[in-house]
């Protein structure tokens, strides 16, 4: 019997709680499937996360619209 991976999305993946969650998930990759990641403005870190976890969707907040 094959068990299906747990599907998960991480909102705020570059923040404190998000990075800790991904650290745990990285040790249990065979149990989880990252569907999506989101962040505010830490582009460099989310690029690394995308490379490691290959999410299907990514959302990055744009600050250019805020005055």
trRosetta pair geometry for C-beta under 8 A, 3 or more apart (Angstrom, degrees):
i j d omega theta_ij theta_ji phi_ij phi_ji
5 30 7.6 -134 -103 161 105 39
5 31 6.3 144 -136 170 76 26
5 32 5.9 107 -176 -154 103 7
5 33 4.1 98 114 -25 134 102
6 31 6.1 13 15 152 103 79
6 32 5.2 -36 66 -108 91 65
6 33 6.9 177 79 22 39 76
7 32 7.9 134 -97 -162 17 64
7 33 5.1 -30 -102 72 63 104
7 35 5.2 45 -175 -41 97 119
8 25 7.2 -134 67 -108 148 141
8 32 5.7 -26 15 -159 124 110
8 33 7.1 143 20 73 73 51
8 34 6.0 -41 74 -109 86 53
8 35 6.5 175 73 11 29 91
9 34 7.5 103 -102 -165 37 64
9 35 5.0 -52 -72 68 83 103
9 36 4.2 5 -128 57 103 93
9 37 7.4 -160 -161 -68 67 32
9 38 7.7 34 170 -8 101 100
10 13 4.2 83 112 -87 119 95
10 18 5.1 112 168 -143 115 95
10 21 5.8 173 -120 92 122 135
10 22 6.4 3 -93 -61 172 97
10 34 6.9 -30 -2 -142 107 106
10 36 7.4 -162 34 97 57 58
10 37 5.3 -2 64 -116 97 70
10 38 7.2 -164 99 27 59 69
11 18 7.3 -122 90 -90 35 119
11 38 5.0 -5 -131 51 58 120
12 15 4.2 -18 167 16 104 126
12 17 6.7 40 104 65 122 98
12 18 4.5 -158 111 -42 70 131
12 38 6.6 -6 -35 88 35 88
12 39 6.7 92 -133 -111 32 52
12 40 7.4 18 -117 -25 74 92
13 18 4.0 -165 -130 174 24 132
13 19 7.2 97 168 -64 54 54
13 21 7.8 -96 -126 66 68 112
13 22 6.2 66 -160 -44 94 133
13 37 4.2 -22 -15 -157 157 101
13 38 6.4 130 -3 53 97 41
13 39 5.6 -73 51 -66 83 93
13 46 6.5 98 81 -109 115 88
13 49 5.6 125 140 -179 132 169
14 18 6.1 1 18 86 22 137
14 19 6.6 34 -155 -57 28 99
14 39 4.2 46 6 -125 118 126
14 40 7.2 -117 60 30 120 76
14 42 3.8 -177 162 63 156 133
14 45 4.4 115 -128 92 110 132
14 46 5.5 -66 -57 -57 121 85
14 49 7.3 -124 -75 -16 79 143
15 18 4.7 86 52 16 75 110
15 19 6.8 -149 87 -8 32 90
15 39 7.7 172 -24 -129 78 80
15 40 7.9 66 -56 2 102 109
16 19 6.4 -61 -147 35 19 104
16 20 6.5 15 156 -14 59 110
17 20 5.7 -58 -149 39 31 112
17 21 6.3 34 153 -22 66 105
18 21 5.7 -53 -147 34 30 111
18 22 6.4 24 157 -13 64 107
18 37 8.0 101 -171 -150 127 91
18 39 7.8 -180 111 -94 168 84
19 22 5.8 -55 -146 41 32 109
19 23 6.3 42 151 -28 64 103
19 45 7.7 -52 -90 179 115 136
20 23 5.5 -49 -149 29 33 117
20 24 6.8 31 153 -15 63 101
21 24 6.0 -56 -156 35 33 108
21 25 6.3 29 150 -16 67 110
22 25 5.3 -53 -139 42 37 113
22 26 6.1 48 156 -31 67 100
22 34 8.0 32 -117 -96 93 139
22 49 6.4 -54 -147 -129 163 111
22 53 7.0 -85 -144 -56 112 141
23 26 5.8 -47 -149 25 27 115
23 27 7.3 21 152 -13 57 102
24 27 6.1 -64 -164 34 35 107
24 28 6.7 -5 152 13 69 113
25 28 5.9 -80 -146 58 35 90
25 29 6.9 77 154 -84 70 56
25 32 4.9 -67 -150 58 102 160
25 34 7.0 90 154 -66 151 106
25 53 7.7 32 114 -110 129 124
26 29 6.3 6 -153 -57 34 97
26 52 7.0 -22 -110 161 114 133
26 53 7.9 -92 -87 -77 83 97
28 31 4.5 -32 161 35 102 118
28 32 6.0 75 106 -4 94 107
29 32 6.5 -82 -138 52 32 87
34 37 6.7 14 171 -50 122 95
34 53 4.2 5 40 170 155 123
34 54 7.3 129 66 69 109 54
34 55 4.8 -75 125 -89 102 87
35 55 6.2 44 123 -153 20 90
35 56 5.5 -31 -163 29 59 109
35 57 6.8 5 149 30 73 95
36 55 5.1 112 -112 178 26 130
36 56 6.4 -56 -70 61 73 77
36 57 4.1 -18 -107 72 107 94
36 58 6.7 -176 -156 -78 75 35
36 59 7.0 32 176 -4 117 95
37 46 6.3 165 126 -146 130 99
37 49 5.7 154 -145 125 168 131
37 50 6.9 -133 44 -77 142 72
37 53 7.0 108 -46 77 130 138
37 55 4.8 -169 -5 -13 93 162
37 57 7.9 178 29 96 54 58
37 58 5.4 -7 65 -117 87 79
37 59 7.6 -165 99 31 47 67
38 58 7.1 156 -88 -166 49 51
38 59 4.0 -10 -113 66 99 99
38 60 7.2 -172 -155 -73 62 36
38 61 7.7 68 176 -33 98 84
39 42 5.4 -96 175 50 138 84
39 43 7.7 174 94 -78 137 38
39 45 7.3 160 -122 81 160 102
39 46 4.6 -128 5 -67 147 132
39 59 7.7 164 25 91 50 62
39 60 5.7 -7 65 -115 84 74
39 61 7.2 -117 107 11 47 86
40 60 7.7 50 146 -161 8 63
40 61 4.8 -22 -138 38 51 127
40 63 7.9 51 171 -54 85 107
41 60 7.6 97 -98 -173 34 95
41 61 6.7 -60 -55 70 70 96
41 63 6.2 4 -88 -21 124 127
42 45 4.4 -2 143 32 116 115
42 46 6.1 126 96 -19 78 91
43 46 6.0 -62 -144 41 30 105
43 47 6.3 38 157 -28 66 104
43 60 6.9 44 -98 -142 81 145
44 47 5.8 -52 -155 27 29 115
44 48 7.1 27 151 -15 61 102
45 48 5.7 -54 -157 34 38 111
45 49 6.4 37 148 -18 69 106
46 49 5.2 -52 -145 39 40 116
46 50 6.2 48 153 -26 69 100
46 58 6.8 120 169 -160 122 125
46 60 6.6 174 78 -91 168 109
47 50 5.8 -50 -149 32 30 113
47 51 6.6 30 152 -19 62 105
48 51 5.7 -55 -152 35 32 112
48 52 6.3 23 154 -13 66 110
49 52 5.8 -60 -144 41 31 106
49 53 5.8 -13 173 16 70 116
49 55 7.9 12 134 -11 94 116
50 53 6.9 -74 -126 54 19 82
50 54 7.1 69 178 -90 55 31
50 55 6.4 -80 -122 27 68 92
50 58 6.1 -16 -95 -78 117 146
51 54 7.8 4 -171 -61 15 67
55 58 5.9 118 81 -65 124 82
62 65 5.6 67 106 -1 105 103
63 66 5.3 -56 -160 33 61 114
